């Protein structure tokens, strides 16, 4: 991964081979877009546009309500998260230390929890890239436009926060 826009996370992370369940993947992608949109909305509360503060408040409230409903649904079937790993995340893919990385070209599902405050896991389709120096690398595969945009916003905001933190 040579992308310049990326963020570093320590998050529960696992990967598994992709299966042929298109309906299940479709639901997982919709949930991933919803989760990232809710995280983006709630974490950008301090970036309110003064020209449209009421609209931004309504959007944040709607995102929080959507997320609350998903959390309630997930609470009925809790899952144990994968162990946390250091992760370099970009809008195009991800990389992390791994002694047994996915094979190059392998279709897989990357599962990660991008927010410590929210116990929801993103399931993102990806393809294995050539591992480098004990680091697994993947490129996201066929993300819907809404999810790709939400992921880009998430990475951009985290990247910007890291730059601000280094400057202080």
N, C-alpha and C positions, 0 to 999 in steps of 0.2 A: 504494500500500500504506500503510494507516494503522494497521496492527497495532502494538501497543506491545511485544509480545514478539517480538524478533528478535535476530539476531546478525550481526556483520560478519565476513566471511571474505575472504581472498585465496586463490582456488583456481582451478585449471583449469576453465574453463566454456565450453560451446558449446551451441547449440540447433539443432535441425533439425525439418523438418516431420514430423509424425506419419505413420506409414504404417499400413496396414490389417492388419499382422501381429499378430493377437491373441495367438497362442501365444508369439511372441517378446516381446511386451510383458508377458505374464504371467510369463515367466521373468525378465525384467529387473526387474519389481516384486518378485518373491520374493528376488532377489539384493540389491536395494536394501534391503529390510527386514532381511535377514541382515547386510549390511554395517553399517548404522546400529546394529543391535542389538549387534554385536560392538564397534563403536567405543564405544557407550554403556557396555557392560560393562567394557571395558578401561580407559576413561578414568575410570570411577567407582570404581576400585579403592580409592581413599582414603576413599570414603563407605560403607564396609562397616557394615552394621547389626549391632551387637553381639549382638542377640537371635538372629541366624541367620547367624553368620559362615561356617559350613561350607557352607550352601546357596549363599551368595553366591560363595564360592570355586569351587564346582562349576559354577555358572552361568557365571562368567567363563572357566573352563577349557573348558567346552563351546563357548562363543562363540568362543574363540580357535582351538579345533580346527576348528570349522566354517569359520572364516575362512581358516585355513591350507589347508584342502582347496580352497577357492575360489581362493586365490592360486596354488596349484599348478596348477590347471586353467587359470587365466588366463595363467600363465607360458608355457604352450605356444603361446599366440597373443597376444603383447604388442601393445599399441596405443600410439601416441604421444598424449600428453595435449594438450588444447587449451591455448592460452596462458592464464596466470593473469589473473584479473580481480578487481576489488573487487566484492563481492556482499553484498547485504543479504538475509538468509534468514529467513523466518518459517515457522511450521507451515502457513500457508495459501498462501504464494507466495514470489516472489523479485523482486529488482530489481537492475540493474547498468547502468553506463554503456555505451551502444551507439549507434553512428552509424546502424546499420541494424537497428532492433528488429523483432521479429515484429509482424505486423498484429494489430489488435484482433480478438479472436474466433478467431484462427488456432489450430488444434490443433497442438501441437508436443511434442517430447521435449527436456527440459532435461537436459544431461549435465554432471555436476560431480564433482569429487573432493574430498570434505569433509575428508579427513585427509591431511596431507603424508606421514605415515608409512606409509600403505597405498595401493598403486598400483591401486586399484579405482575405477571410475567408477559413480556413481549415474545411472540413467536414469529420470527422473520425468515423467509425462505432465502437460502444462500447457496453459493457454489464454492467448493474448496479451491483455494489457490495453492501454489507451491509454497510449502513451509520454508521459512528462512531462520536459521540460527535458533532452533527450538521454539519458534513462534508460529502458531497456527494463523492462517490468513484466509478470509473469505470475502467474497463480493456478493452483495445482496442481489437477488434474482427476481425480476418481475414484480417489484413493489407497486401497488396501486398508487395513483397520483397523490391522493390525499395522505397516504402513509408516507410516501417519499417526501412530501412537503413538510409534514409534521416532524419527520426525522431530521430533515435539514435544519428546521427551526430549532429543534432540541440541541443538536450538535453546535450550531452557530452560537446559541445563547451560552452554552457551557464553555465553549471556546473563548467567547468574549469575557466571561466571568474569570477564567483562568488568566487571561491577559491583564485584567484589572487587578487581580490578586497579586500578580508578580510586580505590578507597578507601585504597590503600596508598601 
